[in-house]
C-alpha cells in the first residue's frame, strides 16, 4: 500500500516556495533557483551540503539535469519525479523513502473540469441535497479559499470573491463556473529533509514526518456500475493508512489544519469526508457552518488552496507542506494564522492526481512534537 511507517524517522528542516502565478518574467531556471535558495537559507545549508535531490515536475524537463543545471550542482544525484498532480508530494515521499515508482502514460479524452463536475449532482442525489443549495455550498468553498488567498502574498489570486458573485457566473462544465476551478500557475516549492536525529543541527523547530501514504488506483471505478462519484476510494484508503502510521484515531480533534487538493470545489467537498474530517453526507452542512474556515474548528486550505494559491502541477504537493511549516511553527502572519495554532501540533496535506474513479492519492502527516 505504501511505506510501512515512517513516523518521526525523517524531519523537514528547511522549505522554500515562490509566488505562484503566470510568471512570464521568470524562466523555469529562475523558479528552481528561487525555491531552492529559500530552502537552503531556511535550513542554513549550502547546495553542496545536500547529498541528493528529487525533482518533481510536470512536463518541464526530462531528467535531473533540469535542476542540476540552474543550481550548478556538481557530482550530485538528481532524480526526476512525475506522478500526475501528486508530483510534489511524490518528490518528498521519494526523498524520505528513497523508493522509485514507475510512471504510466495515461491519457484522458474528457477535460478535468468535466470529470469532476459530475461529483456535484451525484452528491446531491445521494444525500438528498437540493442542487441549487449545493451550488451555493460549492461557491462558499471557493469564496473561503479566495478569502484565505487574499491574505497570502504568494497566492496567484488575491482578490476576495463572494459566494453570490460566483453563483451568478456562467457555467463552464456542468454547473461549475471558472471560479470553481483551480488556476494553472507557474511556481516552485522545495524542502530539505534529514534524519530526525540530525534535525537539531539545522533548526530547533523541525517539522517531523509522521506519515507518508501513497495509493495508485487501478481505474476500476470507471468500469464499476456501483461507483457513484460521491467518494474517492484511493483517498479514503491513503488517509486510513496515514492515520495508522501517525497513530491518529480522531483526525477532526487531533489535526490542527488540512491542506487538500481542491482542484475543483466539489473535490474539496468530498475530500473532507474521505479524509475523515466530517461524517459522510455532512460536509455541505459543515461548509455552511464555517467549520473549515480559517477561524473554524478544522481549518482547510488556510493558504488559499489550489483554487487561490494556484496549481503548478509539479509543485502543489510541496506548496502544501510549506504552509504546514509556516502554520505549525507559528510563522504565518497573525491575519492568516489558523485558529487551532498552539492547541494541536499536527497537519495533514493531501495531493491527488487523475480523475474520479481513476486517481492516485497522497496523504502526509507532519508535526512539531
RODO-2510 file (C-alpha; in nm, 4 decimals, decimal comma):
residues 369
     n   res          X          Y          Z
     1     x     0,0000     0,0000     0,0000
     2     x     0,2699     0,2491     0,0999
     3     x     0,5632     0,2769     0,3349
     4     x     0,5415     0,0562     0,6431
     5     x     0,5641     0,3517     0,8775
     6     x     0,7990     0,6471     0,8812
     7     x     0,6778     0,8242     1,1929
     8     x     0,9480     1,0513     1,3401
     9     x     1,2272     0,8960     1,1335
    10     x     1,2660     1,1878     0,8916
    11     x     1,2428     1,5623     0,9522
    12     x     1,1971     1,8648     0,7299
    13     x     1,4478     2,1308     0,8306
    14     x     1,4065     2,3837     0,5525
    15     x     1,1454     2,4882     0,2981
    16     x     1,1056     2,7340     0,0129
    17     x     0,8215     2,8454    -0,2106
    18     x     0,7892     3,1036    -0,4856
    19     x     0,4978     3,3294    -0,5552
    20     x     0,2569     3,1311    -0,7741
    21     x     0,1001     3,2847    -1,0820
    22     x     0,1535     3,3469    -1,4529
    23     x     0,5203     3,4211    -1,4086
    24     x     0,6073     3,5204    -1,7636
    25     x     0,9002     3,7260    -1,6388
    26     x     1,0746     3,4205    -1,4915
    27     x     1,2161     3,1112    -1,6535
    28     x     1,1953     2,7604    -1,5140
    29     x     1,5568     2,8007    -1,4027
    30     x     1,4642     3,1179    -1,2135
    31     x     1,1811     2,9426    -1,0295
    32     x     1,4037     2,6499    -0,9364
    33     x     1,6756     2,8805    -0,8060
    34     x     1,4271     3,0844    -0,6018
    35     x     1,2618     2,7872    -0,4302
    36     x     1,5891     2,6030    -0,3715
    37     x     1,7597     2,9190    -0,2477
    38     x     1,4887     2,9782     0,0107
    39     x     1,5102     2,6172     0,1248
    40     x     1,8899     2,6404     0,1621
    41     x     1,8557     2,9594     0,3644
    42     x     1,5738     2,8184     0,5755
    43     x     1,7858     2,5157     0,6706
    44     x     2,1109     2,7086     0,6967
    45     x     2,2863     2,4900     0,4411
    46     x     2,4667     2,5339     0,1105
    47     x     2,3766     2,3406    -0,2038
    48     x     2,6804     2,1168    -0,1682
    49     x     2,5677     2,0121     0,1815
    50     x     2,2687     1,8331     0,0276
    51     x     2,3529     1,4722    -0,0533
    52     x     2,0805     1,4043    -0,3114
    53     x     1,7992     1,5843    -0,4915
    54     x     1,4498     1,4841    -0,6086
    55     x     1,2876     1,6999    -0,8755
    56     x     0,9091     1,6947    -0,9146
    57     x     0,7848     1,8354    -1,2431
    58     x     0,5010     1,8129    -1,4888
    59     x     0,6299     1,8390    -1,8446
    60     x     0,9155     2,0782    -1,7719
    61     x     1,2236     1,8666    -1,8161
    62     x     1,3032     1,5057    -1,8880
    63     x     1,5851     1,4413    -1,6413
    64     x     1,7585     1,5584    -1,3255
    65     x     1,9721     1,7856    -1,5414
    66     x     1,6783     2,0281    -1,5333
    67     x     1,7697     2,1003    -1,1699
    68     x     2,1421     2,0310    -1,1794
    69     x     2,1992     2,2952    -1,4473
    70     x     2,0398     2,6042    -1,2862
    71     x     2,1707     2,5127    -0,9405
    72     x     2,5134     2,4255    -1,0830
    73     x     2,5275     2,1012    -0,8877
    74     x     2,8488     1,9031    -0,9103
    75     x     2,8532     1,5254    -0,8711
    76     x     2,5083     1,5096    -0,7084
    77     x     2,2349     1,2549    -0,7870
    78     x     1,9116     1,4203    -0,9064
    79     x     1,6011     1,2046    -0,9558
    80     x     1,3182     1,3332    -1,1745
    81     x     0,9669     1,2517    -1,0480
    82     x     0,6280     1,2868    -1,2137
    83     x     0,3005     1,1414    -1,0890
    84     x     0,0031     1,3462    -1,2113
    85     x    -0,0909     1,6373    -0,9830
    86     x     0,0567     1,4488    -0,6856
    87     x     0,4082     1,5067    -0,8209
    88     x     0,5211     1,7494    -0,5498
    89     x     0,4155     1,5127    -0,2730
    90     x     0,5709     1,2193    -0,4547
    91     x     0,9055     1,4011    -0,4725
    92     x     0,9018     1,4420    -0,0944
    93     x     0,7976     1,0811    -0,0420
    94     x     1,0835     0,9555    -0,2546
    95     x     1,3297     1,1844    -0,0816
    96     x     1,2153     1,0496     0,2548
    97     x     1,1942     0,6844     0,1469
    98     x     1,4295     0,6711    -0,1498
    99     x     1,1819     0,4439    -0,3230
   100     x     1,1308     0,4773    -0,7007
   101     x     0,7912     0,4309    -0,8636
   102     x     0,7133     0,3843    -1,2315
   103     x     0,5159     0,6280    -1,4358
   104     x     0,2473     0,5403    -1,6842
   105     x     0,1244     0,7343    -1,9856
   106     x    -0,2411     0,7608    -1,9193
   107     x    -0,4408     0,9941    -2,1354
   108     x    -0,7960     1,1224    -2,0974
   109     x    -1,0472     1,2455    -2,3530
   110     x    -1,2737     1,4448    -2,1161
   111     x    -1,1470     1,7598    -1,9512
   112     x    -1,0700     1,7502    -1,5806
   113     x    -1,3462     2,0054    -1,5185
   114     x    -1,5973     1,7815    -1,6939
   115     x    -1,4919     1,4763    -1,4925
   116     x    -1,5080     1,6481    -1,1538
   117     x    -1,8292     1,8375    -1,2356
   118     x    -2,0089     1,5023    -1,2153
   119     x    -1,9371     1,4864    -0,8419
   120     x    -2,1842     1,7652    -0,7570
   121     x    -2,5118     1,6202    -0,8950
   122     x    -2,4140     1,2736    -0,7712
   123     x    -2,3555     1,4071    -0,4193
   124     x    -2,6831     1,5999    -0,4239
   125     x    -2,8730     1,2884    -0,5298
   126     x    -2,7137     1,0515    -0,2805
   127     x    -2,7518     1,2792     0,0220
   128     x    -3,0814     1,4416    -0,0793
   129     x    -2,9433     1,7943    -0,1034
   130     x    -3,1214     2,0429    -0,3263
   131     x    -2,8947     2,1068    -0,6261
   132     x    -2,9385     2,4834    -0,6006
   133     x    -2,8429     2,4716    -0,2332
   134     x    -2,5403     2,2584    -0,3119
   135     x    -2,4401     2,5105    -0,5789
   136     x    -2,4265     2,7696    -0,3031
   137     x    -2,2174     2,5374    -0,0861
   138     x    -1,9587     2,4928    -0,3626
   139     x    -1,9463     2,8697    -0,4151
   140     x    -1,8911     2,9062    -0,0396
   141     x    -1,5869     2,6768    -0,0655
   142     x    -1,4394     2,8871    -0,3447
   143     x    -1,5144     3,2085    -0,1586
   144     x    -1,3480     3,0746     0,1560
   145     x    -1,0324     2,9821    -0,0313
   146     x    -1,0201     3,3167    -0,2117
   147     x    -1,0559     3,4938     0,1239
   148     x    -0,7599     3,2952     0,2557
   149     x    -0,5568     3,3564    -0,0588
   150     x    -0,6277     3,7301    -0,0432
   151     x    -0,4228     3,7384     0,2775
   152     x    -0,1368     3,5419     0,1228
   153     x     0,1262     3,7433    -0,0699
   154     x     0,2420     3,4327    -0,2591
   155     x    -0,1011     3,3354    -0,3907
   156     x    -0,1891     3,3664    -0,7578
   157     x    -0,5353     3,5149    -0,6986
   158     x    -0,5534     3,7685    -0,4157
   159     x    -0,8976     3,9200    -0,4566
   160     x    -1,1860     3,8113    -0,2325
   161     x    -1,4903     3,6892    -0,4254
   162     x    -1,8349     3,6471    -0,2725
   163     x    -2,0304     3,3247    -0,2994
   164     x    -2,3140     3,5201    -0,4586
   165     x    -2,0853     3,6506    -0,7339
   166     x    -1,9559     3,3017    -0,8032
   167     x    -2,3085     3,1597    -0,8293
   168     x    -2,4007     3,4244    -1,0859
   169     x    -2,1132     3,3358    -1,3201
   170     x    -2,1773     3,1299    -1,6351
   171     x    -2,1038     2,7583    -1,6196
   172     x    -1,8011     2,6065    -1,7917
   173     x    -1,8623     2,2389    -1,7031
   174     x    -2,1846     2,1062    -1,5563
   175     x    -2,2831     2,3794    -1,3125
   176     x    -1,9232     2,4708    -1,2301
   177     x    -1,8073     2,8206    -1,3160
   178     x    -1,4498     2,9199    -1,3809
   179     x    -1,4256     3,0186    -1,0124
   180     x    -1,4936     2,6578    -0,9137
   181     x    -1,1739     2,5558    -1,0932
   182     x    -0,8143     2,5905    -0,9765
   183     x    -0,5970     2,8216    -1,1805
   184     x    -0,2993     2,6837    -1,3696
   185     x     0,0120     2,8636    -1,2471
   186     x     0,3877     2,8852    -1,2657
   187     x     0,5686     2,8276    -0,9391
   188     x     0,8068     2,6125    -0,7407
   189     x     0,8496     2,4834    -0,3869
   190     x     1,1288     2,2965    -0,2120
   191     x     1,2058     2,1168     0,1126
   192     x     1,5213     1,9839     0,2758
   193     x     1,4941     1,6588     0,4710
   194     x     1,7360     1,4901     0,7098
   195     x     1,7331     1,2026     0,9562
   196     x     1,5277     1,3064     1,2555
   197     x     1,8210     1,2608     1,4912
   198     x     2,0190     1,5169     1,2912
   199     x     1,7439     1,7808     1,2745
   200     x     1,8782     1,9747     1,5740
   201     x     2,1877     2,0616     1,3732
   202     x     1,9766     2,2801     1,1439
   203     x     1,6757     2,4085     1,3403
   204     x     1,5244     2,3964     1,6861
   205     x     1,1760     2,3674     1,5312
   206     x     1,1858     2,0862     1,2733
   207     x     0,8738     1,9565     1,1029
   208     x     0,8759     1,5836     1,1665
   209     x     0,7240     1,3496     0,9118
   210     x     0,4649     1,1415     1,0923
   211     x     0,3223     0,9543     0,7926
   212     x     0,3529     0,9289     0,4166
   213     x     0,0921     0,7242     0,2341
   214     x     0,0515     0,6888    -0,1384
   215     x    -0,2111     0,4889    -0,3267
   216     x    -0,2271     0,4341    -0,7022
   217     x    -0,5756     0,3271    -0,8084
   218     x    -0,6310     0,0654    -1,0764
   219     x    -0,9006     0,2599    -1,2616
   220     x    -1,1727     0,0136    -1,1683
   221     x    -1,4142     0,2921    -1,0756
   222     x    -1,4634     0,3755    -1,4412
   223     x    -1,5914     0,0241    -1,5091
   224     x    -1,7819    -0,0259    -1,1820
   225     x    -2,1595     0,0353    -1,2182
   226     x    -2,1791     0,0900    -0,8422
   227     x    -1,9294     0,3760    -0,8393
   228     x    -2,1378     0,6901    -0,7875
   229     x    -1,8816     0,9753    -0,7883
   230     x    -1,9554     1,0760    -0,4277
   231     x    -1,6276     0,9456    -0,2859
   232     x    -1,2710     0,8744    -0,3916
   233     x    -1,1680     0,5285    -0,2636
   234     x    -0,7962     0,5910    -0,3147
   235     x    -0,8143     0,8981    -0,0923
   236     x    -1,0002     0,7190     0,1837
   237     x    -0,7509     0,4297     0,1744
   238     x    -0,4446     0,6561     0,1844
   239     x    -0,5973     0,8501     0,4745
   240     x    -0,6605     0,5341     0,6777
   241     x    -0,3020     0,4233     0,6178
   242     x    -0,1556     0,7645     0,7066
   243     x    -0,3558     0,7860     1,0287
   244     x    -0,2398     0,4377     1,1232
   245     x     0,1234     0,5330     1,0667
   246     x     0,0889     0,8551     1,2690
   247     x    -0,1177     0,6996     1,5478
   248     x    -0,4127     0,9294     1,4820
   249     x    -0,7529     0,7977     1,5853
   250     x    -0,9628     1,1152     1,5638
   251     x    -0,8360     1,3401     1,2837
   252     x    -1,1010     1,6069     1,3428
   253     x    -0,9785     1,6503     1,7002
   254     x    -0,6071     1,5823     1,6533
   255     x    -0,5195     1,7763     1,3372
   256     x    -0,4578     2,1496     1,3505
   257     x    -0,5253     2,2006     0,9793
   258     x    -0,5515     2,0289     0,6436
   259     x    -0,4251     2,1307     0,3022
   260     x    -0,6348     1,9409     0,0475
   261     x    -0,6280     1,9105    -0,3301
   262     x    -0,9161     2,1426    -0,4227
   263     x    -0,8659     2,1229    -0,7982
   264     x    -1,2412     2,1896    -0,8187
   265     x    -1,4853     2,2916    -0,5465
   266     x    -1,6741     1,9576    -0,5462
   267     x    -1,3382     1,7892    -0,4883
   268     x    -1,2797     1,9719    -0,1607
   269     x    -1,6346     1,8915    -0,0516
   270     x    -1,5842     1,5167    -0,0982
   271     x    -1,2258     1,5174     0,0308
   272     x    -1,3263     1,6446     0,3737
   273     x    -1,5409     1,3330     0,4086
   274     x    -1,2884     1,0910     0,2548
   275     x    -1,0219     1,2236     0,4934
   276     x    -1,2466     1,1707     0,7942
   277     x    -1,2772     1,5397     0,8813
   278     x    -1,6550     1,5013     0,8928
   279     x    -1,9161     1,2294     0,8548
   280     x    -2,0353     1,1093     0,5140
   281     x    -2,3082     1,3272     0,3730
   282     x    -2,2446     1,6148     0,6167
   283     x    -1,9636     1,8133     0,4519
   284     x    -2,2075     2,0531     0,2870
   285     x    -2,3514     2,1429     0,6281
   286     x    -2,0026     2,1885     0,7756
   287     x    -1,9091     2,4243     0,4904
   288     x    -2,2120     2,6416     0,5608
   289     x    -2,1362     2,6342     0,9345
   290     x    -1,7834     2,7688     0,8730
   291     x    -1,6101     2,4627     1,0164
   292     x    -1,3345     2,4703     0,7540
   293     x    -1,2768     2,8476     0,7616
   294     x    -0,9529     2,9983     0,8866
   295     x    -1,1188     3,0672     1,2218
   296     x    -1,3210     2,7460     1,2183
   297     x    -1,2811     2,4286     1,4204
   298     x    -1,0917     2,2500     1,1388
   299     x    -0,9171     2,4990     0,9027
   300     x    -0,8879     2,3647     0,5481
   301     x    -0,6616     2,5287     0,2896
   302     x    -0,5575     2,8270     0,5038
   303     x    -0,3183     2,9422     0,2301
   304     x    -0,5963     2,9584    -0,0315
   305     x    -0,5559     2,6076    -0,1713
   306     x    -0,5136     2,5260    -0,5388
   307     x    -0,8149     2,7470    -0,6044
   308     x    -0,6500     3,0721    -0,4944
   309     x    -0,2806     2,9941    -0,4445
   310     x    -0,2610     2,8403    -0,7932
   311     x    -0,1686     2,4988    -0,9254
   312     x     0,1651     2,4347    -1,0941
   313     x     0,1072     2,0605    -1,1300
   314     x     0,4530     1,9545    -1,0158
   315     x     0,4779     2,1920    -0,7198
   316     x     0,1408     2,1897    -0,5417
   317     x     0,2156     1,8992    -0,3078
   318     x     0,5245     2,0692    -0,1687
   319     x     0,3454     2,4048    -0,1516
   320     x     0,1024     2,2445     0,0918
   321     x     0,3897     2,1316     0,3134
   322     x     0,5303     2,4839     0,3015
   323     x     0,2033     2,6088     0,4528
   324     x     0,2083     2,3389     0,7217
   325     x     0,5638     2,4514     0,8069
   326     x     0,4543     2,8147     0,8471
   327     x     0,1389     2,7426     1,0441
   328     x     0,2695     2,4795     1,2858
   329     x     0,5839     2,6786     1,3635
   330     x     0,3826     2,9966     1,4244
   331     x     0,5435     3,1770     1,1311
   332     x     0,2215     3,2556     0,9437
   333     x     0,1287     3,6217     0,9967
   334     x    -0,1404     3,6876     1,2535
   335     x    -0,4054     3,7799     0,9957
   336     x    -0,3919     3,4327     0,8409
   337     x    -0,2990     3,2200     1,1380
   338     x    -0,5185     2,9151     1,1944
   339     x    -0,7497     2,9161     1,4951
   340     x    -0,6020     2,5888     1,6194
   341     x    -0,2422     2,7165     1,6446
   342     x    -0,0921     2,6246     1,9807
   343     x    -0,3724     2,3793     2,0553
   344     x    -0,2775     2,0984     1,8154
   345     x     0,0591     2,0139     1,6645
   346     x    -0,0097     1,8059     1,3527
   347     x    -0,1094     1,8979     0,9986
   348     x    -0,2351     1,6943     0,7037
   349     x    -0,1540     1,7507     0,3388
   350     x    -0,3484     1,5772     0,0665
   351     x    -0,2484     1,5708    -0,3002
   352     x    -0,4168     1,3763    -0,5789
   353     x    -0,3786     1,3195    -0,9481
   354     x    -0,6177     1,1764    -1,2040
   355     x    -0,9969     1,1723    -1,2018
   356     x    -1,2902     1,0274    -1,0065
   357     x    -1,2703     0,6501    -1,0370
   358     x    -0,9107     0,6597    -1,1593
   359     x    -0,6656     0,8501    -0,9445
   360     x    -0,3530     0,8498    -0,7337
   361     x    -0,3673     0,9874    -0,3801
   362     x    -0,1064     1,1059    -0,1308
   363     x    -0,1685     1,1844     0,2342
   364     x     0,1088     1,3167     0,4570
   365     x     0,1002     1,3935     0,8290
   366     x     0,3547     1,6347     0,9723
   367     x     0,4094     1,7541     1,3275
   368     x     0,6288     1,9628     1,5540
   369     x     0,6259     1,7435     1,8642
***
